[in-house]
Amino acid sequence: MTTPAPRSGGFPDPYGHSSGANLADILERVLDKGVVIAGDIRINLLDIELLTVKLRLIVASVDKAKEMGIDWWESDPALSSRARRDELTRENAELRERLARHEELEPGRVRKEAP
């Protein structure tokens, strides 16, 4: 098997200056189409499975991910201020409901209003 001789830049054609694709072009293609990387790691001891780690990695643009139905970051309170507000609103409503139920159970107690 023979390898092609290096060009004047010292590297074969795919890595040399004559290559039509630079890093920006490659990145644009990857983000436009998306790339999926999947793998599993299993640790066994005497045919007993001790640990399994399933890895799934998707590299894509936000628009492409939304096209594929992936938009978990929009509902994650750690990543979205809207989701954080929604979670606080839900928690506030739940606490108010619990307080109202508690007050119904103890009608003789009068709640002091905050100043």
Residue pairs with C-beta under 8 A, 6 or more apart in sequence:
3 12
4 12
4 13
6 12
7 13
7 16
7 18
9 16
9 17
9 18
10 16
13 19
30 59
30 60
31 59
31 60
31 61
31 64
32 61
32 64
33 60
33 64
34 58
34 59
34 60
34 61
34 64
34 65
34 68
35 58
35 59
35 60
36 56
36 57
36 58
37 55
37 56
37 57
37 58
37 59
38 55
38 56
38 57
39 54
39 55
40 52
40 53
40 54
40 55
41 51
41 52
41 53
41 55
42 49
42 51
42 52
42 53
43 49
43 50
43 51
43 52
44 50
58 65
58 68
58 70
60 68
60 70
65 71
73 79
73 80
74 80
74 82
74 83
75 83
76 83
77 83
77 84
77 86
77 87
78 84
103 109
103 111
